[in-house]
Amino acid sequence: MENTAQHINKQTEDPLTGEIILLNTCTREAVITFPSMQEKYNNEYPAYIPEPAALSELQPLLKDKTVTIVLGTWCGDSREQLPHFLKTVDDSSLDKNNITFICVDRTKKAENGLLENLNIDRVPTFIIYDNEKELGRIIEKPIVSIEEDIVLILSKN
C-alpha cells in the first residue's frame, strides 16, 4: 500500500528564486522558527499589543472556532501579519490546536489538494470557521487591525 501521509513541514526549493521555502501543512513551531520568518516574528510578536476592547470582545466569540492560515514564508505580508495574528489569538480563547498552517509557493499553490476550494489568491489569508463553515477571512492585511477585523467577522455571524 502506498503511503499517502503528507510530509509535515516540507522544505522545498522555490523554482522561481531558488530560495528554500516551507510548503503544505506545517506546525506553528516550524513556521515561526523558519529562517525567513524568525527575525520578523521575534521582533513583531512581543511588540504587538492587541487593542484591549477588541480583545475582550473576542474572548467569547473565538471559543470553539477554527482558523486556517495560508501563508508564504517568502512573503513580506505573511512575515508581518502572522505575528500580529498569533499574538491576538494567544491572548484570546482560541484553542491553539484549532489553527492549521498551510504554506504555499509563490504561485499560491500547495500539494495534495490542501487548498482545494479555498480560492487563495493573496497571502496571508486567515480563514475563520465555525463547524467547518467559513465565517470570513482576512486577506493580506487587515482593514483596521487583526483583532478588530476578527471581531467584525465573528459579530456578523
Residue pairs with C-beta under 8 A, 6 or more apart in sequence:
6 24
6 25
6 111
6 112
6 114
7 24
8 24
8 25
8 26
8 27
8 30
9 22
9 26
9 27
9 30
10 22
10 23
10 24
10 26
10 111
11 20
11 21
11 22
11 23
12 20
12 21
12 23
12 105
13 19
13 20
13 21
14 20
14 21
14 74
14 105
14 106
15 105
16 106
17 74
17 106
19 36
19 74
20 35
21 36
21 72
21 73
21 74
21 103
21 105
22 30
22 31
22 34
22 73
22 103
23 103
23 104
23 105
23 110
23 111
24 102
24 103
24 110
24 111
24 112
24 114
25 100
25 101
25 102
25 114
26 101
26 102
26 103
27 101
28 86
28 96
28 99
28 101
30 101
31 37
31 71
31 73
31 82
31 101
31 103
32 38
32 41
32 45
32 82
32 83
32 86
34 73
36 73
36 74
36 79
37 73
37 78
37 79
37 82
40 79
40 80
40 83
41 79
41 82
41 83
44 79
44 80
44 83
44 84
45 83
45 86
45 87
48 83
48 84
48 87
48 88
49 87
50 84
50 87
50 88
50 91
50 145
50 146
50 147
51 145
51 147
51 148
54 145
54 147
54 148
54 150
54 151
55 88
55 91
55 92
55 147
57 151
57 155
58 88
58 92
58 93
58 147
58 150
58 151
58 154
59 92
59 93
60 93
61 150
61 151
61 154
61 155
62 89
62 92
62 93
62 94
62 150
62 154
63 93
63 94
64 95
64 98
64 130
65 94
65 98
65 128
65 129
65 130
65 135
65 154
66 98
66 99
66 100
66 128
66 129
66 130
66 132
67 89
67 94
67 98
67 99
67 100
67 126
67 127
67 128
67 129
68 99
68 100
68 102
68 118
68 126
68 127
68 129
69 82
69 85
69 99
69 100
69 101
69 102
69 124
69 125
69 126
69 127
70 102
70 103
70 104
70 108
70 110
70 115
70 118
70 120
70 123
70 124
70 125
70 127
71 78
71 82
71 101
71 102
71 103
71 104
71 123
71 124
71 125
72 78
72 103
72 104
72 105
72 106
72 108
72 123
72 124
73 79
73 103
74 105
74 106
75 123
75 124
77 122
77 123
77 124
77 140
77 141
78 123
78 124
80 141
81 124
81 126
81 138
81 140
81 141
81 142
81 146
82 124
84 142
84 145
84 146
85 124
85 126
85 138
85 146
88 146
88 147
88 150
89 96
89 99
90 96
102 110
102 114
102 115
103 110
104 110
104 115
104 120
104 123
108 115
108 120
108 121
108 122
108 123
109 115
118 125
118 127
122 139
122 140
123 140
124 138
124 139
124 140
125 137
125 138
125 139
125 140
126 137
126 138
126 146
127 134
127 136
127 137
128 134
128 135
128 136
128 137
128 150
128 153
128 154
129 135
130 157
135 153
135 154
135 156
135 157
136 152
136 153
136 154
136 156
136 157
137 153
138 146
138 149
138 150
138 153
142 148
142 149
143 149
143 152
144 152
